[in-house]
Amino acid sequence: MSDRGRVLLAITGMDLDAWKEAFTSHSPDLQTVSTVDPAEAASIRYAVAWKPEPGSLEGFPQLRAIFSAGAGVDHLLGYPGLPDVPIVRVVSPDLTQRMSEYVAWQALDHLRRGALYRRQQRDHIWDEPPGQPAAGEVTVAIMGLGVLGTDAALKLKGLGFRVTGWSRRPKDVDGVITYHGEDGLTAVLADADILVVLLPLTEATRGVLAGDLFRRMKRGGPLGAPILINAGRGGLQNEDDILTALDAGVLGAASLDVFNREPLPADHPLWEHPRVTITPHAAAASMPSALVPQMVRQMEAIEAGKPVENLVDRSSQY
């Protein structure tokens, strides 16, 4: 047994074996368990959690930190009886790159009329409609300029888009026009042809993607009507309001990777909407082989009494 004790894997909805294999491969001396005999509870020093089952994180007197197995932490902050120990967000170049790939893919697909050409291929239609805008004529706004949002903004800038960004507090991103606060949000929405949402889910952001916000968005523009891309959290969006905005032409299209209920129910009208792209919470998969080394490095820092990176501020909820 390692001097670091044992690591509890309180994980649901992910491949538990893949997490065990990643720890074994990277740190053979660090034992991981998914169930614990009460007599051995004191051996648990760390927990890696994703949507933990009720009661799975309590009763470990030597627990020093909980690591989120995914980018969001709302699944932990909403956990009843959450232990009073540091919570560490996952930040990994692999996860960041995957998110930026997703955002760039969807932005380019909307720019280059991907949905239209897929319909035309299905119907054997050869037609190139006029008026294709260039990336430089299209403004992409990023709501949420954390690690993921900042990287996505820079990648989109590199593709030629005009990029703006919004955050609660002032942020500087090279080559990106940034705004903050309520007045800044008004300015961002009024100028956005594509709105990319990478916000954390907090009490302040829950349900923010709703009719009132959509009505503040740009009218017209090179894409006809603004596009919504939500790869943040499902709880950010009001799905009925998205459908209403699409049908009214307030939104031109939407790419949605996250939903209030997952899997999205088979009878949900979003599945059939012709201007909606649905992906199954796949924008930035948590790859244990990429994330475990970051977690172990942080565990070693805690054991050595060194500062820990990416700690969650419970008052801010991210």
ZIQUIUR-V441409 format. One record per residue. N is the residue number from 1. RES is the residue in three letters. PHI is phi in whole degrees, 0 to 359 (NA if undefined). Layout:
BEGIN
n;res;phi
N;RES;PHI
N;RES;PHI
END
This chain:
BEGIN
n;res;phi
1;MET;NA
2;SER;290
3;ASP;297
4;ARG;280
5;GLY;78
6;ARG;245
7;VAL;250
8;LEU;272
9;LEU;259
10;ALA;261
11;ILE;237
12;THR;232
13;GLY;80
14;MET;229
15;ASP;282
16;LEU;298
17;ASP;299
18;ALA;295
19;TRP;293
20;LYS;299
21;GLU;296
22;ALA;294
23;PHE;294
24;THR;298
25;SER;292
26;HIS;276
27;SER;222
28;PRO;302
29;ASP;276
30;LEU;258
31;GLN;280
32;THR;246
33;VAL;221
34;SER;249
35;THR;227
36;VAL;225
37;ASP;290
38;PRO;307
39;ALA;292
40;GLU;250
41;ALA;301
42;ALA;290
43;SER;278
44;ILE;278
45;ARG;257
46;TYR;221
47;ALA;229
48;VAL;249
49;ALA;230
50;TRP;215
51;LYS;47
52;PRO;296
53;GLU;294
54;PRO;307
55;GLY;85
56;SER;277
57;LEU;249
58;GLU;264
59;GLY;86
60;PHE;241
61;PRO;294
62;GLN;257
63;LEU;296
64;ARG;252
65;ALA;194
66;ILE;241
67;PHE;254
68;SER;285
69;ALA;277
70;GLY;222
71;ALA;293
72;GLY;277
73;VAL;234
74;ASP;297
75;HIS;295
76;LEU;270
77;LEU;294
78;GLY;269
79;TYR;282
80;PRO;295
81;GLY;72
82;LEU;300
83;PRO;302
84;ASP;275
85;VAL;227
86;PRO;301
87;ILE;248
88;VAL;246
89;ARG;284
90;VAL;275
91;VAL;229
92;SER;218
93;PRO;304
94;ASP;295
95;LEU;295
96;THR;298
97;GLN;297
98;ARG;298
99;MET;295
100;SER;296
101;GLU;301
102;TYR;297
103;VAL;297
104;ALA;297
105;TRP;302
106;GLN;291
107;ALA;298
108;LEU;293
109;ASP;297
110;HIS;290
111;LEU;300
112;ARG;263
113;ARG;60
114;GLY;302
115;ALA;296
116;LEU;298
117;TYR;291
118;ARG;292
119;ARG;295
120;GLN;295
121;GLN;297
122;ARG;301
123;ASP;263
124;HIS;59
125;ILE;253
126;TRP;252
127;ASP;204
128;GLU;245
129;PRO;296
130;PRO;286
131;GLY;85
132;GLN;293
133;PRO;285
134;ALA;274
135;ALA;303
136;GLY;294
137;GLU;270
138;VAL;245
139;THR;261
140;VAL;255
141;ALA;254
142;ILE;255
143;MET;266
144;GLY;110
145;LEU;249
146;GLY;281
147;VAL;300
148;LEU;292
149;GLY;295
150;THR;295
151;ASP;295
152;ALA;298
153;ALA;299
154;LEU;292
155;LYS;294
156;LEU;294
157;LYS;300
158;GLY;295
159;LEU;277
160;GLY;105
161;PHE;293
162;ARG;278
163;VAL;239
164;THR;238
165;GLY;212
166;TRP;228
167;SER;212
168;ARG;297
169;ARG;248
170;PRO;301
171;LYS;224
172;ASP;246
173;VAL;230
174;ASP;304
175;GLY;78
176;VAL;242
177;ILE;280
178;THR;247
179;TYR;226
180;HIS;209
181;GLY;73
182;GLU;294
183;ASP;296
184;GLY;294
185;LEU;296
186;THR;302
187;ALA;294
188;VAL;295
189;LEU;297
190;ALA;292
191;ASP;247
192;ALA;270
193;ASP;272
194;ILE;230
195;LEU;252
196;VAL;257
197;VAL;247
198;LEU;230
199;LEU;281
200;PRO;286
201;LEU;266
202;THR;227
203;GLU;298
204;ALA;284
205;THR;257
206;ARG;300
207;GLY;72
208;VAL;293
209;LEU;276
210;ALA;221
211;GLY;305
212;ASP;300
213;LEU;291
214;PHE;298
215;ARG;289
216;ARG;272
217;MET;276
218;LYS;303
219;ARG;260
220;GLY;72
221;GLY;98
222;PRO;296
223;LEU;261
224;GLY;93
225;ALA;211
226;PRO;295
227;ILE;251
228;LEU;252
229;ILE;236
230;ASN;247
231;ALA;240
232;GLY;274
233;ARG;226
234;GLY;297
235;GLY;293
236;LEU;287
237;GLN;248
238;ASN;262
239;GLU;290
240;ASP;295
241;ASP;292
242;ILE;297
243;LEU;299
244;THR;298
245;ALA;294
246;LEU;295
247;ASP;292
248;ALA;272
249;GLY;80
250;VAL;292
251;LEU;251
252;GLY;276
253;ALA;191
254;ALA;213
255;SER;245
256;LEU;236
257;ASP;254
258;VAL;227
259;PHE;214
260;ASN;297
261;ARG;238
262;GLU;233
263;PRO;298
264;LEU;299
265;PRO;305
266;ALA;299
267;ASP;264
268;HIS;290
269;PRO;295
270;LEU;299
271;TRP;302
272;GLU;264
273;HIS;289
274;PRO;291
275;ARG;245
276;VAL;242
277;THR;254
278;ILE;247
279;THR;234
280;PRO;272
281;HIS;52
282;ALA;244
283;ALA;300
284;ALA;215
285;ALA;295
286;SER;279
287;MET;264
288;PRO;308
289;SER;299
290;ALA;271
291;LEU;269
292;VAL;301
293;PRO;303
294;GLN;295
295;MET;293
296;VAL;297
297;ARG;299
298;GLN;291
299;MET;299
300;GLU;296
301;ALA;296
302;ILE;297
303;GLU;298
304;ALA;270
305;GLY;74
306;LYS;265
307;PRO;298
308;VAL;254
309;GLU;270
310;ASN;61
311;LEU;287
312;VAL;278
313;ASP;271
314;ARG;296
315;SER;290
316;SER;272
317;GLN;72
318;TYR;198
END
